[in-house]
Amino acid sequence: MTTQDLIEKLGLKPLSKFEHREVEGAFVSDMLSDVMAGAKSGNLWLTVQTHKSIVPAANLVDVSAIVITSGKEVPQETVELASKYNIAILSSELPAFELVGKLYALGLGTK
């Protein structure tokens, strides 16, 4: 499944400029240290954090996209930094719990 597939199937809103990538699993956390220690390359990262420090954390781990949940507003400086480094920032009105359920239903959590 790709970021494009998820945008279409879940109604995610792209905020940054990026090239679409394959998505391999998901990771949910609002702590940057947790993401840097536990997320895997290709994961979709679900969070409510919107500050610009999420971009270097996402880049370090090589996540396929950051999904900002619960309809949180993302500062323009965060979007611009993500676009500069080809990091996908997507937005969802859904809370993380509901979005994870939908991702699982799409087969993202199964092997």
N, C-alpha and C positions, 0 to 999 in steps of 0.2 A: 504494500500500500504506500502511496506517496502523499506528500503534503497537499498536492492538488486534489487527490481523491478525498482527503479529509475535509478540505475546504468545501468541496461540493456536497459531500454526504452529511456533514454536520453543520453547515452554514457558518463556518468560521470566517472571520473577517481579517484579511491580510492587512497589516499596518505598515510593514517595512518592505523594501525592495529586496528580492532574493530569488535564487534559482531553486526550483522544486527538487526535493530529495526523497529518497526512500525512508520510510519510518519503520523502525524495528523496536517495538515496545514503547512503554511510557514510564515516566518517573514523576511522582507528585511530591513536591516539597516547597516550602517557602524559605528555607534556610540555604544560603549559598554554599556553605561548607558541606552540607548534606548532599547537595547536588554534585559538587566537585568530587566527593568521596564515593557516591553511590550510583550516579547516573552513568549510562553507557553511551558510547558513540551510536548515533542513529536514533536514540530515544526521543520521544516527544516529552518536553518538560512542561508540566502544568503548575502554575503558580499564580498568586495574587500580587507578587512583587512587581513593581513597575519602574524602579529607579535604574539608572544607567549601569550599575554594577552587574545587572543580570546578563549583559551582553558579553563581557569578558569571561564570565563563568560558563556561559553557553558555548563560547568559542573554545575554551579550554577542554571541555568535555566532548565537543563536537556533536551536540544534540542536533536533531533534524529540524526542530523548531521549538520556540517558546510559545506556549499558549497561556495568555493572561485570562484567567477565569473571573466569573462573577461580575462581568461588565465593568471592570476597573478601567479608569482612564490611564492611558500611557503617555507620559510627557514626551513632547516632540524631540527633546534632546536624546531620549532613549531610542526612539524610532530612527532618528538620523544616524546614530552610532551603529545600530543594528544594520541599517542599509549599507553603511560604509564597509562593513565586514561580512556582508552577504548572510546575515543571521535572520532567519524568518521569525517575525513576531506576528502571531495570530491572536485574535480576540474572540472570546465567547461570553455570552450573557449568562451561561449556565454556571452553577457552582461546580467545583472540581469533582465532587462526589457523583453528580449526575453525568458529567462529561466522561468520567472514567467508565461508568456503566455503559454508555453509548459506544465508547471505544472497544470495550470488551465484546459487546454485541456484534461489532463489525469484525471481530476475530483478531483484534490487535493483541489481546492478552493470551491467545491460545497458540499452541504449536502444532 
